[in-house]
Amino acid sequence: MKVLFCSQPFQENKVDETYEYEYTCAKQLGLDIHLISLEQLIYHDNPLAAVKQIQPAPEKVTAIYRGWMLKPFLYQKLYDILLAKNIELINTPEKYVHCHYLPESYEVIKEYTPLSVWLHKEEIDESFENVYRIVNRFGQAPIMIKDYVKSRKHDWNEACYIPDASDKEKVQQVTSRFLELQQDELNEGVVFREFVKLQFLTHHSQSNMPLSQEYRIFFLDGEPMYMANYWEEGQYDDTLPDLQPFLVVAKKIKSRFFTMDIAKLENGSWTILELGDAQVSALPEQADRFEFFTELKRNLS
């Protein structure tokens, strides 16, 4: 197994500083680590140059990418150029999209996650009539907005949270601000989600958004590999979630390596907030990087 980290911009022989500690832990554990250049892949459209430091493998070998999120077409290019070197990323491009874009996996998790509806960016007209039409399903309930991948949760009041889905002025205001802030980073379209009442933990020290007891679980081949507190703020209680219902769902996810973020509801039950491709899902601040890569090595080597 190979682990591929992205290099520092304009310094292709040095790991991106965000992933430096992960890189160090993986190296100490003796994992086969390499660097790829996202600058070459994204800005120069040169996949071959992006992986020039990686030698072809004599026989097919699995690789895991640990780095910044990639648009699916870029992931496809990376996947293809590595495959030409007999190196296969753990998730195919189809499996990457399945967990990277909420609408792709929603059918699998819809019984365990807040009600969600979405529009492709081309369906959002200036009159916002299509937006009003789909959010009508929520009545007067509070909702949240995100794109197919990410929200602006740290811009909570201006570009994320809508207190009343029937308030057209607020819906347009928050949606417009969200689109303005996302700009070219917008992933495919917008998703409106039911705002469910989570068990309150604290308010975020910077954005003031309400935090709850959330966990990020890394799954490998349908089994939980590593779990960590999602937030570094607030005092988690000692009640760990019962993962059994989520293990059933995990078996249906079309991905070898993915994350599942779960949170505790006010009534004490648990809900799935979202899935993600584990190659581009960040380890929470409090996660033990050494333990994470130890588990990865134990399960894949």
C-alpha positions in Angstrom: 0.0 0.0 0.0 1.1 3.5 -0.9 0.1 6.7 0.8 0.1 9.8 -1.4 0.3 13.3 0.2 0.1 16.6 -1.6 3.2 18.7 -1.7 3.7 22.2 -0.6 2.7 24.7 -3.3 5.8 25.5 -5.4 7.9 23.1 -3.3 7.2 19.7 -4.8 9.8 18.0 -2.5 8.1 19.1 0.7 4.8 17.9 2.1 1.9 20.5 2.4 2.2 21.9 5.9 -1.4 21.0 6.7 -0.5 17.3 6.3 3.0 17.5 7.7 2.2 15.7 11.0 0.2 13.0 9.2 3.2 12.5 6.8 5.5 12.2 9.7 3.4 9.6 11.5 3.0 7.6 8.3 6.8 7.7 7.7 7.6 6.7 11.3 5.3 3.6 10.8 7.2 2.6 7.7 4.5 3.2 5.3 5.4 3.7 1.6 4.8 7.5 1.3 5.0 9.7 -1.7 4.3 13.3 -2.8 2.1 14.5 -5.6 1.8 18.1 -6.9 -1.7 19.5 -6.9 -0.3 22.6 -8.6 0.6 20.6 -11.7 -2.7 18.7 -11.6 -5.1 21.6 -11.0 -3.4 24.7 -12.4 -1.2 23.3 -15.1 -3.4 20.4 -16.2 -0.4 18.2 -16.2 -1.2 14.9 -14.4 2.0 13.3 -15.5 4.1 16.0 -13.9 1.9 15.8 -10.8 3.0 12.3 -10.1 6.5 12.5 -11.6 8.1 11.5 -8.2 6.3 8.2 -8.1 7.9 5.3 -9.9 5.7 2.7 -11.7 4.9 -0.4 -9.6 6.0 -3.8 -10.9 2.6 -5.2 -10.1 -0.7 -3.5 -9.2 -0.7 -1.9 -5.8 -3.4 0.0 -3.8 -2.8 3.7 -2.9 -4.6 6.1 -0.6 -4.5 9.8 -1.2 -4.4 12.1 1.8 -4.9 15.7 0.7 -7.2 18.5 -0.3 -10.6 17.8 -1.8 -10.6 17.4 -5.6 -13.4 18.1 -8.0 -14.4 14.7 -9.5 -12.9 15.4 -13.0 -9.5 16.1 -11.3 -9.8 12.9 -9.2 -10.5 11.1 -12.4 -7.3 12.5 -14.0 -5.2 11.5 -10.9 -6.8 8.1 -10.8 -6.0 7.4 -14.5 -2.4 8.6 -14.4 -1.7 6.5 -11.4 -3.3 3.5 -12.9 -1.0 3.9 -15.8 1.8 3.3 -13.3 0.1 0.2 -11.9 -1.0 2.2 -8.8 -4.7 2.1 -8.1 -6.4 4.6 -5.7 -8.5 2.7 -3.1 -11.7 4.4 -4.5 -12.6 4.5 -8.2 -13.8 7.8 -9.5 -17.4 6.5 -9.2 -16.9 5.5 -5.6 -15.2 8.9 -4.9 -18.3 10.8 -6.2 -20.7 8.4 -4.3 -19.5 9.7 -0.9 -18.2 13.1 -2.0 -21.5 14.4 -3.3 -24.5 14.1 -0.9 -27.1 13.7 -3.7 -25.2 10.6 -4.9 -25.5 8.7 -1.6 -28.7 10.2 -0.2 -30.9 7.3 -1.2 -28.7 5.0 0.9 -28.7 7.1 4.0 -32.0 9.0 3.8 -33.7 7.0 6.6 -30.8 8.0 9.0 -30.2 11.6 7.9 -32.1 14.9 7.8 -34.5 15.4 4.9 -32.6 16.9 2.0 -33.5 18.4 -1.4 -31.3 19.9 -4.0 -30.9 21.9 -7.2 -28.1 21.9 -9.8 -26.6 25.3 -10.2 -28.1 25.6 -13.7 -31.6 25.2 -12.2 -31.2 28.3 -9.9 -32.9 31.1 -11.8 -32.9 34.8 -11.0 -36.4 34.7 -9.7 -35.5 32.0 -7.2 -38.8 30.3 -8.1 -37.2 26.9 -8.3 -35.6 27.4 -4.9 -38.9 28.5 -3.3 -40.6 25.4 -4.9 -38.2 22.8 -3.4 -37.9 24.4 0.1 -41.7 24.5 0.3 -41.4 20.9 1.3 -40.1 22.0 4.7 -43.0 24.3 5.5 -42.0 26.7 8.2 -39.3 24.6 9.6 -35.7 25.8 9.9 -33.3 24.6 7.2 -29.6 24.8 6.3 -27.9 25.3 2.9 -24.7 23.7 1.5 -23.5 22.7 -1.9 -23.1 19.0 -2.9 -20.0 18.8 -0.6 -19.6 21.6 1.9 -21.5 24.2 3.9 -20.5 27.7 5.1 -21.1 26.6 8.7 -18.6 29.2 10.0 -20.7 31.9 8.2 -23.7 30.5 10.2 -26.2 33.3 10.2 -25.4 34.9 6.8 -24.8 31.9 4.5 -25.9 28.7 6.2 -28.9 28.8 8.5 -32.5 29.8 7.5 -34.8 30.0 10.5 -38.0 29.6 8.5 -38.1 27.9 5.1 -41.3 29.7 4.2 -39.6 33.1 4.6 -38.8 33.8 0.9 -36.8 36.9 1.6 -34.6 35.1 4.1 -34.3 32.1 1.8 -33.1 34.3 -1.1 -30.8 36.3 1.2 -29.0 33.4 2.6 -28.9 31.4 -0.6 -27.5 34.4 -2.5 -24.9 35.0 0.1 -23.9 31.4 0.1 -23.5 31.4 -3.7 -21.5 34.7 -3.5 -19.1 33.3 -1.0 -18.6 29.9 -2.7 -18.0 31.5 -6.2 -15.9 29.1 -8.3 -15.6 26.7 -5.3 -19.3 25.8 -5.6 -19.7 22.0 -6.0 -22.4 21.3 -8.6 -25.4 23.0 -6.9 -27.2 23.7 -3.6 -28.6 21.3 -1.1 -31.3 22.4 1.5 -31.4 20.2 4.6 -33.8 20.0 7.5 -32.3 21.6 10.6 -32.6 18.9 13.3 -32.3 19.7 17.0 -29.0 18.2 18.2 -27.9 17.9 21.8 -26.2 21.2 22.5 -22.6 21.2 23.4 -21.4 24.8 23.1 -21.1 27.7 20.7 -18.2 27.9 18.3 -15.7 30.4 19.6 -15.3 32.1 16.3 -18.6 31.7 14.3 -21.0 31.3 17.2 -22.6 28.3 15.5 -24.1 25.8 17.9 -22.0 22.7 18.3 -23.2 19.3 19.3 -21.6 16.0 20.3 -20.4 14.8 16.9 -18.1 12.1 15.8 -16.2 11.4 12.5 -15.9 7.7 11.8 -13.5 6.3 9.2 -14.8 3.1 7.5 -12.7 0.7 5.6 -14.3 -2.0 3.6 -17.6 -1.5 5.4 -16.1 -1.7 8.9 -15.3 1.1 11.3 -11.6 1.7 11.4 -11.1 4.8 13.5 -13.4 7.3 15.3 -12.7 10.7 16.8 -14.6 13.6 18.4 -15.4 16.0 15.6 -15.1 19.2 17.6 -12.2 20.3 19.8 -14.5 22.7 21.8 -17.0 21.7 24.4 -17.0 18.8 26.9 -18.2 15.5 25.4 -19.9 13.2 27.8 -18.9 9.6 28.2 -21.8 8.1 26.3 -20.4 6.7 23.0 -22.8 6.1 20.1 -24.3 2.7 19.4 -22.8 2.1 16.0 -24.9 -1.0 15.2 -27.5 0.8 13.0 -24.8 2.6 11.1 -22.9 -0.6 10.5 -25.9 -1.8 8.5 -25.9 1.4 6.4 -22.1 1.2 6.0 -22.4 -2.1 4.2 -24.5 -0.4 1.5 -22.2 2.5 0.9 -20.4 2.1 -2.5 -17.0 3.0 -1.3 -14.0 1.1 0.2 -12.8 4.0 2.3 -15.2 6.7 3.5 -16.2 8.8 6.5 -19.5 9.1 8.3 -20.2 12.0 10.5 -22.8 11.3 13.2 -24.3 13.5 15.8 -26.5 13.1 19.0 -30.0 14.4 18.8 -31.8 16.1 21.6 -33.8 12.9 22.3 -30.6 11.0 22.8 -30.7 9.1 19.4 -28.1 9.5 16.7 -28.3 10.8 13.1 -25.9 10.8 10.1 -25.0 14.3 9.2 -23.0 13.4 6.0 -20.6 11.0 4.3 -17.3 11.8 2.7 -14.5 10.2 0.8 -12.0 9.4 3.5 -9.1 10.3 1.4 -10.1 14.0 1.5 -11.8 14.0 4.9 -9.8 15.9 7.5 -8.8 14.2 10.7 -10.4 16.2 13.6 -8.1 18.3 15.7 -8.1 15.9 18.6 -7.6 12.8 16.5 -4.5 10.7 17.2 -2.8 10.7 13.8 -0.4 7.9 14.8 -3.2 5.6 15.8 -5.1 6.4 12.6 -2.2 5.4 10.4 -1.4 2.4 12.6 -5.0 1.1 12.0 -4.6 1.9 8.3 -1.4 -0.1 8.1 -2.8 -3.0 10.1 -5.9 -3.3 7.8 -4.3 -2.7 4.4 -0.7 -3.9 4.5 
